[in-house]
């Protein structure tokens, strides 16, 4: 295709913050803005959802505006508000996109409901199911009806690809594509020093960091138990910082009290800017019971941190080549031992950090943009 060939893409996002799926769309848009000698010119319009009195000025909305991207908001009065179907149809009718790109269950479902797939090529990006409460388990079943109708279904790892095939998506439609990570840009030393001072950390304090939604499938309770075991054998000041918010906060706070870890565990809540936490951490931990290809692992690698994670979902695939210490989910003793090994062995930490850099080379925004461009163009060619 020639450089003058412009393609309009309508990307649907259900996020409010800069989640993994949102970052993927924004990284694609950043790369699309770079002048290229060949290939199509993408004009991306992002549609997000806003329910009731939710604020308009979300972290995601601010980033979209800062990038000067076209942005539409679909307003919901409540959950399962069917009027959003007509709003989506109106946006698509006005924009007349060459391609629709969805990134989560609700968006997949709406595109199928609105019948847009009959007139517009549709690429659905499947990021996995990590929420396990009854409501979301039922909600996730919508994909059984929605995704088989998509022209192409991208997913983040081979285990998810096998899962999609079992759910009725044609194998010829499925493509595995991991998420991108940009090079880590550390915050100023003053910000890290200020955070260290606020948390009461000395320069000698070893810091373990976990980042993620506080929900049962993320395994933070396992991490607290493992941290208790680690504290019993480790000499020197040691702290655990957990960044994220969610329904498990009260339970985790009580567990920290029960384990007598209140003075050593910091539940920091949701943070729009996580880089200072990476900047003061020594080890990154992901104790999840289920995952796709978690962007936080790539962020930790980009920050130069060794990683300990559970061997679930796409984690073994994305950390191939020895880029992380992997343990079984729920194995608190194994998690504690992996952390002990890292704390005691400087050469092991260095080896993991170097292997992590190799992982990042495979997940650059440039590679991501090229891969998605190929998929998008292939889908549109088949639709002609």
C-alpha positions as CSV (number, residue, x, y, z in Angstrom):
1,X,0.0,0.0,0.0
2,X,1.1,3.6,-0.6
3,X,1.8,6.1,2.1
4,X,-1.2,8.2,0.9
5,X,-3.6,5.3,1.6
6,X,-5.5,6.4,4.7
7,X,-7.4,3.8,6.8
8,X,-9.9,4.8,9.5
9,X,-10.0,2.6,12.6
10,X,-12.6,2.8,15.3
11,X,-11.0,1.4,18.6
12,X,-13.3,0.6,21.5
13,X,-11.9,0.7,25.0
14,X,-13.7,0.0,28.3
15,X,-10.9,1.2,30.5
16,X,-10.8,4.4,32.7
17,X,-7.1,4.1,33.5
18,X,-4.0,3.1,31.5
19,X,-4.6,-0.6,31.6
20,X,-2.7,-3.1,29.4
21,X,-5.4,-3.0,26.6
22,X,-5.5,0.8,26.7
23,X,-1.7,1.0,26.5
24,X,-1.7,-1.3,23.5
25,X,-4.1,1.0,21.6
26,X,-2.2,4.1,22.6
27,X,1.1,2.6,21.6
28,X,-0.3,1.7,18.2
29,X,-1.5,5.3,17.8
30,X,1.9,6.7,18.8
31,X,3.6,4.5,16.2
32,X,1.0,5.4,13.6
33,X,1.9,9.1,14.1
34,X,5.5,8.4,13.0
35,X,6.1,9.3,9.3
36,X,6.8,6.1,7.4
37,X,8.1,5.5,3.9
38,X,5.6,2.8,3.1
39,X,2.3,1.3,4.4
40,X,-1.0,2.9,5.3
41,X,-1.7,6.0,7.3
42,X,-4.0,5.1,10.2
43,X,-6.5,7.6,11.5
44,X,-7.7,6.1,14.9
45,X,-10.8,7.2,16.7
46,X,-11.1,5.9,20.2
47,X,-14.6,5.3,21.8
48,X,-14.8,4.9,25.6
49,X,-17.7,4.3,28.0
50,X,-19.0,6.6,30.7
51,X,-21.7,5.5,33.2
52,X,-23.9,7.9,35.1
53,X,-22.0,10.5,37.0
54,X,-18.6,9.0,36.5
55,X,-15.9,11.7,35.9
56,X,-15.1,12.6,32.3
57,X,-11.5,13.5,33.2
58,X,-10.1,10.0,33.6
59,X,-6.4,9.1,33.3
60,X,-7.2,7.5,30.0
61,X,-9.2,10.5,28.7
62,X,-6.3,12.8,29.7
63,X,-3.8,10.7,27.7
64,X,-6.1,10.5,24.7
65,X,-6.5,14.3,24.7
66,X,-2.7,14.9,25.3
67,X,-2.1,12.8,22.1
68,X,-4.7,14.8,20.2
69,X,-6.6,11.7,19.2
70,X,-10.2,11.7,18.1
71,X,-12.4,10.6,21.1
72,X,-16.0,9.7,21.4
73,X,-17.8,8.8,24.6
74,X,-20.7,6.3,24.8
75,X,-22.9,7.2,27.7
76,X,-24.5,4.5,29.9
77,X,-27.3,5.0,32.4
78,X,-26.7,1.7,34.1
79,X,-25.3,-1.8,33.4
80,X,-26.8,-3.4,30.4
81,X,-28.2,-0.2,29.0
82,X,-29.3,-1.2,25.5
83,X,-29.3,2.4,24.2
84,X,-25.5,2.2,23.9
85,X,-26.0,-0.1,20.9
86,X,-27.7,2.8,19.0
87,X,-24.9,5.2,20.1
88,X,-22.3,2.8,18.8
89,X,-24.2,2.4,15.5
90,X,-24.4,6.2,15.2
91,X,-20.6,6.7,15.8
92,X,-19.8,4.0,13.2
93,X,-22.3,5.5,10.8
94,X,-20.7,9.0,11.1
95,X,-17.1,7.8,11.1
96,X,-17.5,5.1,8.4
97,X,-14.4,3.2,9.6
98,X,-12.5,0.9,7.4
99,X,-11.9,-1.4,10.5
100,X,-13.4,-1.8,14.0
101,X,-11.0,-2.9,16.8
102,X,-12.5,-4.1,20.1
103,X,-10.6,-4.9,23.3
104,X,-12.9,-6.4,25.8
105,X,-16.0,-8.6,26.4
106,X,-18.6,-5.8,26.3
107,X,-17.2,-4.2,23.2
108,X,-17.1,-7.5,21.4
109,X,-20.7,-8.1,22.3
110,X,-21.9,-4.6,21.2
111,X,-20.3,-4.9,17.8
112,X,-22.0,-8.2,17.2
113,X,-25.3,-6.9,18.6
114,X,-25.2,-3.8,16.4
115,X,-24.5,-6.0,13.3
116,X,-21.5,-3.9,12.4
117,X,-19.6,-6.9,11.3
118,X,-21.9,-7.2,8.3
119,X,-20.6,-3.9,6.9
120,X,-17.2,-3.4,8.5
121,X,-14.1,-5.7,9.0
122,X,-13.8,-6.4,12.7
123,X,-10.7,-7.4,14.7
124,X,-11.3,-8.4,18.3
125,X,-8.4,-8.4,20.8
126,X,-8.9,-11.0,23.5
127,X,-6.9,-10.2,26.7
128,X,-8.2,-13.1,28.8
129,X,-10.5,-13.6,31.8
130,X,-9.0,-12.9,35.2
131,X,-12.1,-11.9,37.3
132,X,-13.7,-14.9,38.9
133,X,-16.8,-13.6,40.7
134,X,-20.2,-15.0,39.5
135,X,-21.3,-11.9,37.7
136,X,-18.1,-11.7,35.6
137,X,-18.0,-15.4,34.9
138,X,-21.5,-15.1,33.4
139,X,-20.6,-11.9,31.6
140,X,-17.5,-13.5,30.1
141,X,-19.7,-16.2,28.5
142,X,-20.9,-13.5,26.0
143,X,-17.7,-14.1,24.1
144,X,-18.9,-17.5,23.1
145,X,-21.5,-15.8,20.9
146,X,-19.5,-12.7,20.0
147,X,-16.0,-13.7,19.1
148,X,-16.8,-16.4,16.5
149,X,-18.3,-13.6,14.3
150,X,-15.1,-11.5,14.3
151,X,-13.0,-11.5,11.1
152,X,-9.8,-12.0,13.3
153,X,-9.3,-12.6,17.0
154,X,-6.0,-11.5,18.4
155,X,-5.0,-13.0,21.8
156,X,-2.0,-12.6,24.0
157,X,-0.7,-16.1,24.4
158,X,-1.0,-19.7,23.1
159,X,-3.0,-21.0,26.1
160,X,-5.6,-18.4,25.3
161,X,-5.6,-19.3,21.6
162,X,-6.4,-22.9,22.6
163,X,-9.1,-21.7,24.9
164,X,-10.7,-19.6,22.1
165,X,-10.6,-22.5,19.7
166,X,-12.5,-24.6,22.2
167,X,-15.1,-21.8,22.5
168,X,-15.9,-22.0,18.8
169,X,-13.5,-19.4,17.2
170,X,-12.1,-20.8,14.0
171,X,-8.5,-21.6,14.4
172,X,-7.7,-19.8,11.1
173,X,-9.0,-16.6,12.6
174,X,-6.8,-16.7,15.7
175,X,-3.5,-14.8,15.9
176,X,-1.2,-14.7,19.0
177,X,0.2,-11.2,19.7
178,X,1.8,-10.1,22.9
179,X,1.5,-6.5,24.3
180,X,4.2,-3.8,23.7
181,X,6.3,-2.1,26.3
182,X,8.2,1.2,25.7
183,X,11.6,1.8,27.3
184,X,11.4,2.7,30.9
185,X,11.8,6.4,31.6
186,X,12.7,6.7,35.3
187,X,11.3,9.5,37.4
188,X,13.6,12.0,39.0
189,X,15.7,11.0,42.0
190,X,13.8,13.6,44.0
191,X,10.4,11.8,43.5
192,X,11.9,8.4,44.5
193,X,13.5,10.0,47.5
194,X,10.3,11.7,48.5
195,X,8.4,8.4,48.2
196,X,11.0,6.6,50.2
197,X,10.7,9.2,52.9
198,X,6.9,9.1,53.0
199,X,7.0,5.3,53.4
200,X,9.6,5.5,56.1
201,X,12.2,3.4,54.1
202,X,15.9,3.7,54.8
203,X,18.4,3.4,52.1
204,X,19.2,-0.1,53.4
205,X,15.6,-1.3,53.2
206,X,15.0,-4.0,50.6
207,X,11.7,-3.4,48.8
208,X,9.5,-6.0,47.1
209,X,6.9,-4.6,44.8
210,X,3.6,-6.0,43.5
211,X,1.3,-4.1,41.1
212,X,-2.2,-5.2,40.2
213,X,-5.9,-5.1,41.0
214,X,-6.7,-6.3,44.5
215,X,-8.8,-9.3,43.7
216,X,-8.6,-13.0,44.7
217,X,-7.3,-14.3,41.4
218,X,-4.3,-11.9,41.7
219,X,-3.0,-13.9,44.6
220,X,-1.9,-11.1,46.9
221,X,-3.0,-13.1,50.0
222,X,-0.5,-15.8,49.0
223,X,2.1,-13.1,48.7
224,X,1.4,-11.9,52.3
225,X,1.8,-15.4,53.6
226,X,5.1,-15.9,51.7
227,X,6.3,-12.6,52.9
228,X,5.7,-13.6,56.5
229,X,7.8,-16.7,55.9
230,X,10.5,-14.6,54.3
231,X,10.6,-12.1,57.2
232,X,11.2,-15.0,59.6
233,X,14.5,-15.9,57.9
234,X,15.7,-12.6,56.4
235,X,18.1,-10.3,58.3
236,X,17.9,-6.6,57.5
237,X,15.0,-4.3,56.9
238,X,12.4,-5.6,54.4
239,X,9.2,-4.1,53.1
240,X,6.4,-5.2,50.7
241,X,4.6,-2.5,48.6
242,X,1.4,-3.4,46.9
243,X,0.1,-0.9,44.3
244,X,-3.5,-1.4,43.2
245,X,-7.1,-1.2,44.3
246,X,-10.0,-3.6,44.4
247,X,-12.5,-5.6,46.5
248,X,-9.8,-7.6,48.4
249,X,-8.4,-4.5,50.2
250,X,-10.3,-5.1,53.5
251,X,-9.3,-8.8,53.5
252,X,-5.7,-8.1,52.8
253,X,-5.5,-5.4,55.4
254,X,-6.9,-7.8,58.0
255,X,-4.6,-10.5,56.9
256,X,-1.6,-8.2,57.3
257,X,-2.8,-7.5,60.8
258,X,-3.3,-11.2,61.6
259,X,0.3,-12.0,60.3
260,X,1.7,-9.0,62.2
261,X,2.9,-7.4,59.1
262,X,1.2,-4.0,59.3
263,X,4.5,-2.2,59.8
264,X,6.1,-4.0,56.8
265,X,3.3,-4.0,54.2
266,X,2.1,-0.9,52.4
267,X,-1.2,-1.1,50.5
268,X,-0.7,2.0,48.3
269,X,-4.0,1.9,46.4
270,X,-4.4,2.8,42.7
271,X,-1.6,5.1,41.4
272,X,-1.8,7.0,38.2
273,X,2.0,7.2,38.2
274,X,3.7,3.9,39.1
275,X,7.3,4.6,38.0
276,X,8.5,6.0,41.3
277,X,7.5,2.6,42.9
278,X,9.5,0.7,40.3
279,X,12.4,3.1,40.9
280,X,12.7,2.2,44.6
281,X,11.9,-1.5,44.3
282,X,14.5,-4.3,44.4
283,X,12.4,-7.2,43.2
284,X,9.0,-7.4,41.4
285,X,6.5,-10.2,42.4
286,X,3.4,-11.4,40.5
287,X,1.6,-14.1,42.6
288,X,-1.5,-14.4,40.3
289,X,-3.7,-17.5,40.0
290,X,-4.6,-16.6,36.4
291,X,-3.2,-14.2,33.9
292,X,-2.8,-13.4,30.2
293,X,0.5,-11.7,29.4
294,X,0.6,-9.2,32.2
295,X,2.0,-5.9,31.2
296,X,3.3,-5.3,34.7
297,X,6.0,-8.0,34.1
298,X,7.2,-6.1,31.0
299,X,7.1,-2.8,33.0
300,X,9.2,-4.4,35.7
301,X,11.7,-5.8,33.2
302,X,11.9,-2.3,31.5
303,X,12.7,-0.8,35.0
304,X,15.5,-3.3,35.4
305,X,13.9,-5.4,38.1
306,X,14.3,-9.2,38.6
307,X,10.9,-10.9,38.5
308,X,9.3,-13.7,40.5
309,X,5.9,-14.9,39.1
310,X,3.5,-17.8,39.1
311,X,3.6,-20.1,36.1
312,X,0.0,-19.3,34.8
313,X,-1.5,-18.3,31.5
314,X,0.9,-16.7,29.2
315,X,3.6,-15.9,31.8
316,X,5.9,-18.9,31.0
317,X,5.6,-18.0,27.3
318,X,6.5,-14.3,27.8
319,X,9.4,-15.1,30.2
320,X,10.9,-17.8,28.1
321,X,14.7,-17.9,28.2
322,X,14.9,-17.7,32.0
323,X,13.6,-14.2,32.3
324,X,11.8,-14.8,35.6
325,X,11.8,-17.2,38.5
326,X,8.5,-19.2,38.1
327,X,6.6,-21.0,40.9
328,X,3.3,-22.8,41.0
329,X,0.3,-20.8,41.9
330,X,-0.7,-21.0,45.6
331,X,2.7,-22.3,46.6
332,X,3.6,-19.8,49.3
333,X,6.7,-21.8,50.5
334,X,7.9,-21.9,46.9
335,X,7.3,-18.2,46.5
336,X,9.2,-17.4,49.8
337,X,12.1,-19.6,48.7
338,X,12.3,-17.9,45.3
339,X,12.5,-14.6,47.0
340,X,15.2,-15.9,49.4
341,X,17.2,-17.1,46.4
342,X,17.0,-13.7,44.7
343,X,17.9,-11.8,47.9
344,X,21.0,-14.0,48.5
345,X,22.3,-14.3,45.0
346,X,23.4,-11.2,43.2
347,X,24.4,-13.1,40.1
348,X,21.0,-14.6,39.8
349,X,19.4,-11.2,40.0
350,X,21.8,-9.9,37.3
351,X,21.0,-12.9,35.0
352,X,17.2,-12.4,35.3
353,X,17.6,-8.7,34.5
354,X,19.7,-9.4,31.4
355,X,17.2,-12.1,30.2
356,X,14.4,-9.5,30.8
357,X,16.1,-7.1,28.4
358,X,16.0,-9.8,25.7
359,X,12.2,-10.2,26.3
360,X,11.7,-6.5,25.8
361,X,13.5,-6.6,22.5
362,X,10.7,-8.9,21.3
363,X,7.9,-6.6,22.6
364,X,8.8,-3.2,21.3
365,X,6.1,-0.8,20.2
366,X,7.6,-0.8,16.7
367,X,7.2,-4.6,16.4
368,X,3.7,-4.4,17.8
369,X,2.7,-1.8,15.3
370,X,4.1,-3.8,12.4
371,X,2.3,-6.9,13.5
372,X,-1.1,-5.2,13.9
373,X,-0.7,-3.4,10.6
374,X,-0.2,-6.7,8.9
375,X,-3.3,-8.2,10.6
376,X,-5.4,-5.2,9.9
377,X,-4.5,-5.1,6.2
378,X,-5.0,-8.8,5.8
379,X,-8.5,-8.6,7.3
380,X,-9.4,-5.7,5.1
381,X,-8.1,-7.5,1.9
382,X,-10.2,-10.6,2.8
383,X,-13.3,-8.4,3.3
384,X,-13.2,-6.9,-0.2
